[in-house]
Amino acid sequence: MKPEDRTDRPGSDYKNFVSSSWKSCEAACGGDRSCAAWTYARPGLQGPQGRCWLKGRIPNPEGNLRTVSGVKFKPASVPIDPGTNLVPAED
C-alpha cells in the first residue's frame, strides 16, 4: 500500500475507530481480509484524536488536506502449473 497524503476516499466504510497515526490505520487494513482501502482523518477533523476508516470497496479519491488514504492492492494471479492456464481460485 502506498499512502495518499491529502486524499480522502469517502464512502464504503464498514469500520471506524480512534487511531494514533495513518500508519496504524494502514496496518489495520493490511491485517483485515475485508479491507480494500482506508482513510485516516487527522486529529481535529473529526474530534481531538485521529480516526481510521476501513473500506470494503475502493472509493474514488477526493482532495482533502486533513486526510491520508491508501488502497490495498491484490497481487496478480499466477499460474499454478506453468504448463497450463490454471490460476488459483479466488477467495
N, CA, C and O atoms as a GROMACS GRO file, in nm:
protein
  364
    1MET      N    1   0.083  -0.118   0.000
    1MET     CA    2   0.000   0.000   0.000
    1MET      C    3   0.088   0.124   0.000
    1MET      O    4   0.189   0.131   0.070
    2LYS      N    5   0.048   0.219  -0.078
    2LYS     CA    6   0.120   0.346  -0.083
    2LYS      C    7   0.027   0.455  -0.026
    2LYS      O    8  -0.084   0.473  -0.076
    3PRO      N    9   0.071   0.527   0.077
    3PRO     CA   10  -0.016   0.630   0.134
    3PRO      C   11  -0.039   0.745   0.035
    3PRO      O   12   0.051   0.785  -0.039
    4GLU      N   13  -0.162   0.797   0.036
    4GLU     CA   14  -0.202   0.908  -0.049
    4GLU      C   15  -0.229   1.027   0.042
    4GLU      O   16  -0.340   1.044   0.092
    5ASP      N   17  -0.127   1.109   0.064
    5ASP     CA   18  -0.142   1.224   0.153
    5ASP      C   19  -0.239   1.325   0.092
    5ASP      O   20  -0.245   1.342  -0.030
    6ARG      N   21  -0.315   1.390   0.179
    6ARG     CA   22  -0.413   1.492   0.138
    6ARG      C   23  -0.520   1.436   0.046
    6ARG      O   24  -0.569   1.504  -0.044
    7THR      N   25  -0.555   1.309   0.069
    7THR     CA   26  -0.656   1.242  -0.013
    7THR      C   27  -0.757   1.172   0.078
    7THR      O   28  -0.720   1.102   0.172
    8ASP      N   29  -0.883   1.193   0.048
    8ASP     CA   30  -0.993   1.124   0.116
    8ASP      C   31  -1.052   1.024   0.017
    8ASP      O   32  -1.051   1.048  -0.104
    9ARG      N   33  -1.102   0.915   0.067
    9ARG     CA   34  -1.176   0.819  -0.014
    9ARG      C   35  -1.309   0.796   0.056
    9ARG      O   36  -1.328   0.695   0.125
   10PRO      N   37  -1.403   0.891   0.040
   10PRO     CA   38  -1.528   0.883   0.114
   10PRO      C   39  -1.620   0.770   0.068
   10PRO      O   40  -1.630   0.741  -0.052
   11GLY      N   41  -1.687   0.708   0.165
   11GLY     CA   42  -1.784   0.603   0.135
   11GLY      C   43  -1.726   0.464   0.151
   11GLY      O   44  -1.606   0.447   0.172
   12SER      N   45  -1.814   0.365   0.142
   12SER     CA   46  -1.780   0.222   0.151
   12SER      C   47  -1.719   0.184   0.286
   12SER      O   48  -1.645   0.086   0.294
   13ASP      N   49  -1.748   0.260   0.392
   13ASP     CA   50  -1.693   0.232   0.525
   13ASP      C   51  -1.765   0.114   0.589
   13ASP      O   52  -1.887   0.102   0.579
   14TYR      N   53  -1.691   0.028   0.655
   14TYR     CA   54  -1.754  -0.078   0.733
   14TYR      C   55  -1.705  -0.078   0.878
   14TYR      O   56  -1.762  -0.147   0.963
   15LYS      N   57  -1.601   0.000   0.908
   15LYS     CA   58  -1.549   0.005   1.043
   15LYS      C   59  -1.472   0.135   1.061
   15LYS      O   60  -1.404   0.180   0.969
   16ASN      N   61  -1.484   0.196   1.181
   16ASN     CA   62  -1.402   0.313   1.211
   16ASN      C   63  -1.366   0.312   1.358
   16ASN      O   64  -1.441   0.259   1.441
   17PHE      N   65  -1.252   0.370   1.390
   17PHE     CA   66  -1.202   0.368   1.528
   17PHE      C   67  -1.097   0.477   1.546
   17PHE      O   68  -1.038   0.526   1.449
   18VAL      N   69  -1.074   0.514   1.672
   18VAL     CA   70  -0.970   0.611   1.705
   18VAL      C   71  -0.835   0.548   1.668
   18VAL      O   72  -0.811   0.431   1.695
   19SER      N   73  -0.749   0.628   1.607
   19SER     CA   74  -0.619   0.578   1.562
   19SER      C   75  -0.513   0.685   1.588
   19SER      O   76  -0.538   0.804   1.570
   20SER      N   77  -0.396   0.643   1.629
   20SER     CA   78  -0.290   0.737   1.664
   20SER      C   79  -0.214   0.790   1.542
   20SER      O   80  -0.150   0.895   1.551
   21SER      N   81  -0.221   0.720   1.429
   21SER     CA   82  -0.148   0.764   1.310
   21SER      C   83  -0.202   0.694   1.185
   21SER      O   84  -0.273   0.594   1.194
   22TRP      N   85  -0.167   0.750   1.070
   22TRP     CA   86  -0.209   0.684   0.946
   22TRP      C   87  -0.141   0.549   0.930
   22TRP      O   88  -0.196   0.458   0.867
   23LYS      N   89  -0.022   0.534   0.988
   23LYS     CA   90   0.048   0.406   0.977
   23LYS      C   91  -0.026   0.295   1.049
   23LYS      O   92  -0.029   0.182   1.002
   24SER      N   93  -0.087   0.326   1.164
   24SER     CA   94  -0.164   0.222   1.235
   24SER      C   95  -0.293   0.192   1.159
   24SER      O   96  -0.342   0.079   1.163
   25CYS      N   97  -0.348   0.290   1.092
   25CYS     CA   98  -0.467   0.269   1.009
   25CYS      C   99  -0.432   0.179   0.890
   25CYS      O  100  -0.505   0.085   0.858
   26GLU      N  101  -0.322   0.208   0.826
   26GLU     CA  102  -0.274   0.127   0.714
   26GLU      C  103  -0.251  -0.017   0.759
   26GLU      O  104  -0.288  -0.111   0.688
   27ALA      N  105  -0.190  -0.034   0.876
   27ALA     CA  106  -0.163  -0.169   0.928
   27ALA      C  107  -0.292  -0.243   0.958
   27ALA      O  108  -0.302  -0.363   0.933
   28ALA      N  109  -0.392  -0.173   1.011
   28ALA     CA  110  -0.522  -0.236   1.040
   28ALA      C  111  -0.586  -0.287   0.912
   28ALA      O  112  -0.641  -0.397   0.909
   29CYS      N  113  -0.580  -0.208   0.806
   29CYS     CA  114  -0.635  -0.251   0.678
   29CYS      C  115  -0.556  -0.370   0.623
   29CYS      O  116  -0.614  -0.466   0.572
   30GLY      N  117  -0.425  -0.362   0.634
   30GLY     CA  118  -0.341  -0.471   0.584
   30GLY      C  119  -0.368  -0.604   0.651
   30GLY      O  120  -0.351  -0.709   0.589
   31GLY      N  121  -0.410  -0.600   0.777
   31GLY     CA  122  -0.436  -0.723   0.851
   31GLY      C  123  -0.581  -0.768   0.847
   31GLY      O  124  -0.617  -0.864   0.916
   32ASP      N  125  -0.665  -0.703   0.768
   32ASP     CA  126  -0.808  -0.733   0.762
   32ASP      C  127  -0.843  -0.775   0.620
   32ASP      O  128  -0.833  -0.694   0.528
   33ARG      N  129  -0.884  -0.899   0.603
   33ARG     CA  130  -0.916  -0.951   0.469
   33ARG      C  131  -1.031  -0.877   0.402
   33ARG      O  132  -1.040  -0.876   0.279
   34SER      N  133  -1.119  -0.816   0.481
   34SER     CA  134  -1.233  -0.744   0.424
   34SER      C  135  -1.198  -0.605   0.376
   34SER      O  136  -1.276  -0.543   0.304
   35CYS      N  137  -1.081  -0.556   0.413
   35CYS     CA  138  -1.044  -0.418   0.383
   35CYS      C  139  -0.982  -0.405   0.244
   35CYS      O  140  -0.887  -0.476   0.210
   36ALA      N  141  -1.040  -0.314   0.165
   36ALA     CA  142  -0.987  -0.285   0.032
   36ALA      C  143  -0.914  -0.150   0.027
   36ALA      O  144  -0.828  -0.128  -0.058
   37ALA      N  145  -0.952  -0.060   0.121
   37ALA     CA  146  -0.892   0.073   0.125
   37ALA      C  147  -0.914   0.131   0.265
   37ALA      O  148  -0.991   0.076   0.344
   38TRP      N  149  -0.846   0.242   0.294
   38TRP     CA  150  -0.859   0.306   0.425
   38TRP      C  151  -0.841   0.456   0.411
   38TRP      O  152  -0.780   0.505   0.316
   39THR      N  153  -0.895   0.528   0.508
   39THR     CA  154  -0.872   0.672   0.518
   39THR      C  155  -0.847   0.706   0.664
   39THR      O  156  -0.921   0.661   0.752
   40TYR      N  157  -0.745   0.785   0.688
   40TYR     CA  158  -0.713   0.834   0.822
   40TYR      C  159  -0.744   0.983   0.826
   40TYR      O  160  -0.691   1.062   0.748
   41ALA      N  161  -0.833   1.020   0.919
   41ALA     CA  162  -0.867   1.161   0.941
   41ALA      C  163  -0.776   1.214   1.052
   41ALA      O  164  -0.778   1.162   1.164
   42ARG      N  165  -0.698   1.316   1.021
   42ARG     CA  166  -0.604   1.371   1.119
   42ARG      C  167  -0.677   1.431   1.239
   42ARG      O  168  -0.792   1.472   1.228
   43PRO      N  169  -0.608   1.436   1.356
   43PRO     CA  170  -0.669   1.496   1.475
   43PRO      C  171  -0.722   1.636   1.445
   43PRO      O  172  -0.657   1.716   1.376
   44GLY      N  173  -0.841   1.664   1.498
   44GLY     CA  174  -0.903   1.794   1.477
   44GLY      C  175  -1.007   1.794   1.367
   44GLY      O  176  -1.091   1.884   1.362
   45LEU      N  177  -1.005   1.695   1.280
   45LEU     CA  178  -1.103   1.690   1.171
   45LEU      C  179  -1.236   1.632   1.219
   45LEU      O  180  -1.342   1.687   1.190
   46GLN      N  181  -1.229   1.521   1.292
   46GLN     CA  182  -1.349   1.453   1.342
   46GLN      C  183  -1.342   1.434   1.493
   46GLN      O  184  -1.390   1.334   1.546
   47GLY      N  185  -1.282   1.529   1.560
   47GLY     CA  186  -1.264   1.521   1.704
   47GLY      C  187  -1.118   1.543   1.739
   47GLY      O  188  -1.035   1.566   1.650
   48PRO      N  189  -1.086   1.537   1.868
   48PRO     CA  190  -0.949   1.568   1.911
   48PRO      C  191  -0.846   1.461   1.874
   48PRO      O  192  -0.726   1.488   1.876
   49GLN      N  193  -0.892   1.341   1.841
   49GLN     CA  194  -0.800   1.232   1.806
   49GLN      C  195  -0.816   1.195   1.660
   49GLN      O  196  -0.919   1.226   1.598
   50GLY      N  197  -0.716   1.129   1.605
   50GLY     CA  198  -0.726   1.080   1.469
   50GLY      C  199  -0.826   0.966   1.461
   50GLY      O  200  -0.852   0.898   1.561
   51ARG      N  201  -0.882   0.944   1.343
   51ARG     CA  202  -0.981   0.837   1.325
   51ARG      C  203  -0.950   0.763   1.197
   51ARG      O  204  -0.920   0.824   1.094
   52CYS      N  205  -0.957   0.630   1.205
   52CYS     CA  206  -0.932   0.542   1.091
   52CYS      C  207  -1.065   0.489   1.038
   52CYS      O  208  -1.152   0.448   1.114
   53TRP      N  209  -1.079   0.491   0.908
   53TRP     CA  210  -1.198   0.439   0.841
   53TRP      C  211  -1.154   0.328   0.745
   53TRP      O  212  -1.079   0.353   0.651
   54LEU      N  213  -1.201   0.206   0.770
   54LEU     CA  214  -1.171   0.093   0.681
   54LEU      C  215  -1.286   0.078   0.582
   54LEU      O  216  -1.402   0.096   0.617
   55LYS      N  217  -1.251   0.045   0.458
   55LYS     CA  218  -1.348   0.041   0.350
   55LYS      C  219  -1.351  -0.096   0.282
   55LYS      O  220  -1.247  -0.156   0.256
   56GLY      N  221  -1.471  -0.143   0.254
   56GLY     CA  222  -1.488  -0.272   0.190
   56GLY      C  223  -1.472  -0.267   0.039
   56GLY      O  224  -1.453  -0.370  -0.025
   57ARG      N  225  -1.478  -0.148  -0.018
   57ARG     CA  226  -1.456  -0.126  -0.161
   57ARG      C  227  -1.362  -0.008  -0.176
   57ARG      O  228  -1.330   0.060  -0.078
   58ILE      N  229  -1.317   0.017  -0.295
   58ILE     CA  230  -1.223   0.127  -0.320
   58ILE      C  231  -1.301   0.247  -0.374
   58ILE      O  232  -1.334   0.252  -0.493
   59PRO      N  233  -1.330   0.346  -0.287
   59PRO     CA  234  -1.400   0.465  -0.334
   59PRO      C  235  -1.307   0.555  -0.417
   59PRO      O  236  -1.184   0.545  -0.408
   60ASN      N  237  -1.367   0.640  -0.496
   60ASN     CA  238  -1.289   0.736  -0.574
   60ASN      C  239  -1.221   0.836  -0.482
   60ASN      O  240  -1.278   0.875  -0.380
   61PRO      N  241  -1.100   0.878  -0.516
   61PRO     CA  242  -1.028   0.975  -0.431
   61PRO      C  243  -1.080   1.117  -0.448
   61PRO      O  244  -1.125   1.157  -0.555
   62GLU      N  245  -1.073   1.193  -0.338
   62GLU     CA  246  -1.107   1.335  -0.338
   62GLU      C  247  -1.000   1.407  -0.258
   62GLU      O  248  -0.949   1.353  -0.160
   63GLY      N  249  -0.965   1.527  -0.298
   63GLY     CA  250  -0.866   1.606  -0.225
   63GLY      C  251  -0.918   1.650  -0.089
   63GLY      O  252  -1.030   1.697  -0.077
   64ASN      N  253  -0.835   1.633   0.014
   64ASN     CA  254  -0.868   1.679   0.149
   64ASN      C  255  -0.736   1.694   0.225
   64ASN      O  256  -0.666   1.595   0.248
   65LEU      N  257  -0.702   1.815   0.263
   65LEU     CA  258  -0.574   1.841   0.329
   65LEU      C  259  -0.559   1.771   0.463
   65LEU      O  260  -0.447   1.759   0.512
   66ARG      N  261  -0.668   1.726   0.524
   66ARG     CA  262  -0.663   1.671   0.660
   66ARG      C  263  -0.677   1.520   0.665
   66ARG      O  264  -0.703   1.465   0.772
   67THR      N  265  -0.661   1.452   0.552
   67THR     CA  266  -0.672   1.306   0.550
   67THR      C  267  -0.555   1.243   0.475
   67THR      O  268  -0.487   1.307   0.396
   68VAL      N  269  -0.535   1.115   0.504
   68VAL     CA  270  -0.440   1.031   0.432
   68VAL      C  271  -0.515   0.903   0.400
   68VAL      O  272  -0.584   0.849   0.487
   69SER      N  273  -0.504   0.853   0.279
   69SER     CA  274  -0.574   0.732   0.240
   69SER      C  275  -0.479   0.632   0.177
   69SER      O  276  -0.362   0.663   0.150
   70GLY      N  277  -0.529   0.513   0.154
   70GLY     CA  278  -0.450   0.410   0.087
   70GLY      C  279  -0.540   0.302   0.032
   70GLY      O  280  -0.653   0.285   0.077
   71VAL      N  281  -0.488   0.229  -0.065
   71VAL     CA  282  -0.561   0.120  -0.130
   71VAL      C  283  -0.477  -0.005  -0.118
   71VAL      O  284  -0.356  -0.003  -0.143
   72LYS      N  285  -0.542  -0.114  -0.080
   72LYS     CA  286  -0.473  -0.242  -0.071
   72LYS      C  287  -0.481  -0.310  -0.208
   72LYS      O  288  -0.590  -0.338  -0.258
   73PHE      N  289  -0.368  -0.335  -0.268
   73PHE     CA  290  -0.365  -0.398  -0.400
   73PHE      C  291  -0.355  -0.549  -0.384
   73PHE      O  292  -0.278  -0.601  -0.304
   74LYS      N  293  -0.435  -0.618  -0.463
   74LYS     CA  294  -0.435  -0.764  -0.463
   74LYS      C  295  -0.328  -0.809  -0.563
   74LYS      O  296  -0.325  -0.761  -0.676
   75PRO      N  297  -0.241  -0.901  -0.523
   75PRO     CA  298  -0.140  -0.947  -0.618
   75PRO      C  299  -0.202  -1.017  -0.738
   75PRO      O  300  -0.308  -1.080  -0.727
   76ALA      N  301  -0.137  -1.006  -0.850
   76ALA     CA  302  -0.186  -1.071  -0.972
   76ALA      C  303  -0.183  -1.222  -0.955
   76ALA      O  304  -0.095  -1.277  -0.889
   77SER      N  305  -0.280  -1.288  -1.015
   77SER     CA  306  -0.282  -1.434  -1.012
   77SER      C  307  -0.168  -1.488  -1.096
   77SER      O  308  -0.134  -1.433  -1.200
   78VAL      N  309  -0.111  -1.596  -1.050
   78VAL     CA  310  -0.003  -1.661  -1.124
   78VAL      C  311  -0.045  -1.805  -1.150
   78VAL      O  312  -0.116  -1.864  -1.068
   79PRO      N  313  -0.003  -1.862  -1.260
   79PRO     CA  314  -0.040  -2.000  -1.290
   79PRO      C  315   0.008  -2.096  -1.181
   79PRO      O  316   0.118  -2.080  -1.127
   80ILE      N  317  -0.075  -2.195  -1.150
   80ILE     CA  318  -0.037  -2.300  -1.055
   80ILE      C  319   0.071  -2.386  -1.120
   80ILE      O  320   0.172  -2.419  -1.059
   81ASP      N  321   0.046  -2.421  -1.245
   81ASP     CA  322   0.139  -2.504  -1.321
   81ASP      C  323   0.172  -2.426  -1.448
   81ASP      O  324   0.083  -2.402  -1.531
   82PRO      N  325   0.298  -2.386  -1.464
   82PRO     CA  326   0.334  -2.304  -1.580
   82PRO      C  327   0.295  -2.368  -1.714
   82PRO      O  328   0.284  -2.296  -1.814
   83GLY      N  329   0.274  -2.501  -1.718
   83GLY     CA  330   0.237  -2.568  -1.843
   83GLY      C  331   0.088  -2.559  -1.873
   83GLY      O  332   0.044  -2.605  -1.978
   84THR      N  333   0.010  -2.500  -1.782
   84THR     CA  334  -0.134  -2.486  -1.805
   84THR      C  335  -0.174  -2.340  -1.787
   84THR      O  336  -0.092  -2.255  -1.752
   85ASN      N  337  -0.298  -2.313  -1.811
   85ASN     CA  338  -0.351  -2.179  -1.788
   85ASN      C  339  -0.430  -2.172  -1.658
   85ASN      O  340  -0.504  -2.076  -1.636
   86LEU      N  341  -0.415  -2.272  -1.571
   86LEU     CA  342  -0.488  -2.273  -1.445
   86LEU      C  343  -0.430  -2.169  -1.350
   86LEU      O  344  -0.308  -2.155  -1.337
   87VAL      N  345  -0.518  -2.096  -1.284
   87VAL     CA  346  -0.475  -2.000  -1.183
   87VAL      C  347  -0.546  -2.033  -1.051
   87VAL      O  348  -0.650  -2.099  -1.053
   88PRO      N  349  -0.493  -1.989  -0.939
   88PRO     CA  350  -0.556  -2.017  -0.811
   88PRO      C  351  -0.698  -1.962  -0.807
   88PRO      O  352  -0.728  -1.859  -0.867
   89ALA      N  353  -0.786  -2.032  -0.735
   89ALA     CA  354  -0.925  -1.989  -0.719
   89ALA      C  355  -0.929  -1.861  -0.636
   89ALA      O  356  -0.846  -1.840  -0.548
   90GLU      N  357  -1.027  -1.777  -0.664
   90GLU     CA  358  -1.048  -1.656  -0.586
   90GLU      C  359  -1.098  -1.692  -0.449
   90GLU      O  360  -1.170  -1.790  -0.433
   91ASP      N  361  -1.062  -1.612  -0.347
   91ASP     CA  362  -1.111  -1.633  -0.211
   91ASP      C  363  -1.257  -1.598  -0.201
   91ASP      O  364  -1.316  -1.609  -0.094
   0.00000   0.00000   0.00000
